[in-house]
């Protein structure tokens, strides 16, 4: 199945069909919802990246098939990962969402704020331990990895290392999304902390890089079209989103900068993780939806339709997109972030980044 036209860019908060009104009033109901618990619907708050402008993306297919199979309609609200968690927190006195899907470390943040309920979907036993919460608060539904993109038309080869990004040719033609706001922007910080060996050297480098940086961006997806057009030479992203964009944006290429010359390129898993929202107004429907997301037929569509990696270990996709994705990740060192540390110290890391870059 072609991925042509899938996810050309990511949009800011709640610009999608079926989205709830952002200004919904809050009431002091102690977490109770005014929604009809028997309604054949659920509301999903999700990080962007899995739904297509053209209606042929992973979510588009899953939502349509789920409604056909169960009669349950999915009302979809899209945002950045951090924004999704912030909204859940604002609405905790009158819960509106049933399921939340975010990237790390924001799914851990949602758990830490007491916004998730325990539910282990059918098939969760086939998900690797690193890709699910041991207490059953969240489970990866689509595996993914952090990356950078470059313009293949203007650059003969991608930058090999972080240091290469300091070259003057990238001045005002390099941009990454805002840490603490965008999941992929936060991933820039996480990779820098790992590759440079700690906060001080990472912030020292990012301070230097700021000379080339265009400036903040709340949406990672908006950077891919700019890179494809040549407005930017380099931007951040993630493999699923950028691979799915390849047909509609043929001039962008994916790369993983190494920490130092001669070193292996590095990245880390950045899965789309789903959790049942605490006090979900349609809990039973939400559980059915989470089960459906981890079902074998849906997991087989993760690569063929979504351009991502199946979460279930027992699903070995062999479609052309799965083969191309495996080749892309060959020889890339995948490290495991300390998500507990990042969840605990994220605010401090973001403040250090702001101080270093003047953002």
BELTA-V723511 format. One record per residue. RES is the residue in three letters. OMEGA is omega in whole degrees, 0 to 359 (NA if undefined). NEAR is the number of other C-alpha atoms within 10 Angstrom. Layout:
res;omega;near
RES;OMEGA;NEAR
RES;OMEGA;NEAR
This chain:
res;omega;near
UNK;183;11
UNK;174;14
UNK;182;22
UNK;177;17
UNK;183;19
UNK;173;28
UNK;181;29
UNK;173;24
UNK;179;23
UNK;184;24
UNK;176;21
UNK;190;18
UNK;169;21
UNK;175;20
UNK;188;15
UNK;177;17
UNK;178;10
UNK;183;14
UNK;176;17
UNK;176;19
UNK;184;10
UNK;186;10
UNK;180;6
UNK;183;10
UNK;177;8
UNK;176;14
UNK;182;15
UNK;185;10
UNK;178;12
UNK;178;11
UNK;180;17
UNK;180;17
UNK;177;21
UNK;181;12
UNK;177;13
UNK;183;10
UNK;182;15
UNK;181;11
UNK;180;12
UNK;182;14
UNK;168;20
UNK;175;24
UNK;181;23
UNK;170;26
UNK;186;30
UNK;168;27
UNK;180;28
UNK;176;29
UNK;185;27
UNK;181;25
UNK;185;27
UNK;173;24
UNK;183;15
UNK;179;12
UNK;182;13
UNK;181;19
UNK;182;23
UNK;179;25
UNK;180;20
UNK;180;17
UNK;183;17
UNK;181;20
UNK;181;19
UNK;182;14
UNK;179;15
UNK;179;18
UNK;179;15
UNK;183;11
UNK;188;10
UNK;186;13
UNK;182;12
UNK;180;20
UNK;178;18
UNK;171;22
UNK;192;18
UNK;177;22
UNK;185;24
UNK;178;27
UNK;167;25
UNK;183;29
UNK;180;28
UNK;180;23
UNK;179;23
UNK;180;25
UNK;179;26
UNK;180;15
UNK;176;16
UNK;181;22
UNK;180;15
UNK;186;11
UNK;187;20
UNK;178;24
UNK;177;17
UNK;189;23
UNK;181;26
UNK;183;27
UNK;175;29
UNK;182;26
UNK;174;26
UNK;177;26
UNK;180;27
UNK;174;30
UNK;169;27
UNK;2;24
UNK;186;26
UNK;175;28
UNK;175;28
UNK;178;24
UNK;178;22
UNK;178;25
UNK;181;19
UNK;179;12
UNK;179;13
UNK;184;14
UNK;183;24
UNK;176;26
UNK;180;19
UNK;171;15
UNK;177;19
UNK;182;21
UNK;172;22
UNK;183;15
UNK;181;18
UNK;178;24
UNK;178;13
UNK;178;13
UNK;182;18
UNK;183;13
UNK;181;12
UNK;185;11
UNK;176;21
UNK;180;22
UNK;181;18
UNK;180;11
UNK;177;10
UNK;181;16
UNK;179;24
UNK;181;31
UNK;176;30
UNK;176;28
UNK;176;27
UNK;177;26
UNK;190;21
UNK;180;22
UNK;177;21
UNK;178;27
UNK;168;25
UNK;174;24
UNK;178;27
UNK;178;26
UNK;184;26
UNK;182;19
UNK;184;15
UNK;179;13
UNK;181;13
UNK;179;9
UNK;180;12
UNK;174;20
UNK;185;20
UNK;184;19
UNK;174;19
UNK;184;19
UNK;179;16
UNK;181;16
UNK;178;20
UNK;181;20
UNK;183;12
UNK;181;11
UNK;179;12
UNK;182;19
UNK;182;18
UNK;176;16
UNK;176;18
UNK;180;25
UNK;172;26
UNK;184;24
UNK;192;25
UNK;175;24
UNK;181;25
UNK;179;24
UNK;179;20
UNK;179;25
UNK;179;29
UNK;175;29
UNK;175;23
UNK;179;24
UNK;175;28
UNK;179;21
UNK;184;22
UNK;179;25
UNK;179;21
UNK;179;19
UNK;179;18
UNK;188;19
UNK;181;20
UNK;173;17
UNK;176;12
UNK;186;12
UNK;185;16
UNK;179;12
UNK;179;14
UNK;181;21
UNK;177;22
UNK;179;14
UNK;183;17
UNK;174;19
UNK;177;17
UNK;183;15
UNK;183;20
UNK;178;19
UNK;180;17
UNK;187;18
UNK;178;22
UNK;181;15
UNK;186;15
UNK;174;14
UNK;181;17
UNK;183;21
UNK;176;24
UNK;184;28
UNK;179;27
UNK;184;18
UNK;181;23
UNK;178;31
UNK;179;18
UNK;178;20
UNK;179;25
UNK;181;25
UNK;181;16
UNK;175;19
UNK;173;15
UNK;173;23
UNK;182;25
UNK;174;31
UNK;176;25
UNK;179;27
UNK;172;29
UNK;190;26
UNK;183;26
UNK;182;26
UNK;186;28
UNK;176;27
UNK;179;25
UNK;180;28
UNK;192;25
UNK;182;22
UNK;182;16
UNK;180;16
UNK;189;21
UNK;183;13
UNK;178;19
UNK;177;28
UNK;182;22
UNK;175;22
UNK;182;26
UNK;182;22
UNK;177;24
UNK;180;21
UNK;184;20
UNK;180;15
UNK;180;13
UNK;181;9
UNK;178;12
UNK;173;17
UNK;184;20
UNK;172;22
UNK;178;28
UNK;181;19
UNK;180;20
UNK;188;25
UNK;167;26
UNK;184;28
UNK;184;27
UNK;177;26
UNK;174;32
UNK;182;28
UNK;178;31
UNK;183;22
UNK;178;21
UNK;182;27
UNK;180;26
UNK;188;23
UNK;183;20
UNK;178;13
UNK;180;24
UNK;178;25
UNK;177;20
UNK;181;15
UNK;178;25
UNK;175;23
UNK;182;16
UNK;180;20
UNK;181;25
UNK;178;24
UNK;183;18
UNK;180;14
UNK;179;11
UNK;180;19
UNK;177;24
UNK;180;22
UNK;182;21
UNK;179;27
UNK;187;28
UNK;180;21
UNK;187;24
UNK;182;32
UNK;180;29
UNK;184;29
UNK;180;27
UNK;178;27
UNK;182;28
UNK;181;23
UNK;183;12
UNK;176;12
UNK;181;15
UNK;183;12
UNK;181;17
UNK;180;12
UNK;182;13
UNK;180;13
UNK;178;23
UNK;179;21
UNK;180;12
UNK;179;14
UNK;178;17
UNK;178;11
UNK;179;11
UNK;184;14
UNK;181;17
UNK;178;8
UNK;175;10
UNK;179;17
UNK;181;14
UNK;180;15
UNK;182;13
UNK;178;10
UNK;173;18
UNK;187;11
UNK;177;16
UNK;178;12
UNK;182;10
UNK;178;18
UNK;181;17
UNK;188;14
UNK;184;12
UNK;181;21
UNK;180;13
UNK;178;11
UNK;180;20
UNK;178;17
UNK;177;15
UNK;177;16
UNK;179;22
UNK;180;15
UNK;182;12
UNK;187;18
UNK;183;19
UNK;183;9
UNK;NA;11
